[in-house]
């Protein structure tokens, strides 16, 4: 494998054992836990000055803290997205500064590209010919795009409620798409059944937390945020949370930058969910270390409608260790937030993504933020994927 100098293997977040990344590709062979890329940080030579001399054009500018070399990456120059200051929102939230990290500017329009570039690079280095996953929509589109880039076949399992854009673009990228009636859990069951079929034994999973590399790619969002804020740590990062991949990735990045002396602190991380499916919020508020599966998920925000997030212990640790929190808001409030951001700041947030904005308003109302705080909202995807949902919400208000 063509790996970076400091990358030393994969650590199980449950049992703590370390494994050779060339031999192990997915979950821990001992306990089935999630594997997390590990580094010898003493071997990482990275400074603010070195980064300032590099073009801000791709997340691979942080290759020293990624498993694979930039030269070996399956990439379309994802990352390097804008961090947009939003003074009107800051006034409305009663804080000093609000920024939106606009991940809608990635190649397929969402932050899923950050995860898939690293996962697909791993698949290529393991000699995969076919990749497969179940997805609520955006990750499936991204996987089909990056598989096409790598010359692989992709097999994508989507629930029927996935958006038209996602389904159309899986087809356009040449993916083998299976649309399953029901929700993401139903698509996941169909995916698992297909993976168990001996005829598909050559399929390589790029599903959330089955591959160790998707959260690793998404951690680069925080690297960029820190650098774009001139190395000042924000007080809060609010993230629309389903499976929590980006949340745990960004927290890891914040700890890495602090350990390397690039920043001085770790921000408070906040999980924002919809009240119709809020297992992480419920577990956090009840002081639990693991969630209970949400029995009847019901939210229009399909991207975060994850009733049984397998990494909830890790997510809850992040929220508590960072002195952050968790918040849930109703669907109408989330859609209102997307429209408010569009009308007050011009930025297009996806309907699901606007849970971060809606959650921030509620946190502000509850007194969670101080007047001198800097708050970052993560817009995980472009608004035009959900234009029909947002327009229908407006029409329902008689507008």
WOLINLIN-V388562 format. One record per backbone hydrogen bond with DSSP energy under -1.0 kcal/mol. NH is the residue of the N-H (numbers start at 1). CO is the residue of the C=O. If there is no record, write none. Layout:
# WOLINLIN-V388562
nh,co
NH,CO
NH,CO
This chain:
# WOLINLIN-V388562
nh,co
3,1
4,67
8,38
10,19
11,36
12,17
13,34
16,12
19,10
24,20
28,33
32,28
36,11
38,9
40,6
41,39
43,40
44,41
51,47
52,48
53,49
54,51
57,55
59,78
61,58
62,59
63,60
65,62
66,63
69,2
73,70
75,73
84,100
86,98
90,86
91,87
92,88
93,89
94,90
95,90
97,373
99,375
100,84
101,377
102,82
103,101
103,379
105,102
106,103
109,106
111,380
113,110
114,111
116,112
117,113
119,115
120,116
121,117
122,118
123,119
124,120
125,121
126,122
127,124
128,123
131,153
132,204
133,155
135,157
141,137
142,138
143,139
144,140
145,141
146,142
147,143
148,144
149,145
150,146
152,147
153,129
155,131
156,176
157,133
158,178
160,180
162,159
167,163
168,164
169,165
170,166
171,167
172,168
173,169
174,171
175,170
176,154
178,156
180,158
187,183
188,184
189,185
190,186
191,187
192,188
193,189
194,190
195,191
196,192
200,197
201,198
203,200
204,130
206,132
210,207
211,207
217,213
218,214
219,215
220,217
221,218
222,219
223,219
224,220
225,221
226,222
227,223
228,224
229,225
230,227
231,226
232,229
235,374
236,374
237,268
238,376
239,270
241,272
248,244
249,245
250,246
251,247
252,248
253,249
254,250
255,251
256,252
257,253
258,254
259,255
260,256
261,258
262,257
263,257
268,235
270,237
271,325
272,239
273,327
275,329
277,274
282,278
283,279
284,280
285,281
286,282
287,284
288,283
294,307
298,276
302,300
304,301
306,304
312,309
315,311
316,312
317,313
318,314
319,315
320,316
321,317
322,318
323,320
324,319
325,269
327,271
329,273
334,330
335,331
336,332
337,333
338,334
339,335
340,336
341,337
342,338
343,339
344,340
345,341
350,381
354,350
355,352
356,353
358,354
359,355
360,356
361,357
362,358
363,359
364,360
365,361
366,362
367,364
368,363
373,370
375,97
376,236
377,99
378,238
379,101
380,378
382,109
383,348
385,382
386,383
390,386
391,387
392,388
393,389
394,390
395,391
396,392
397,394
398,395
399,394
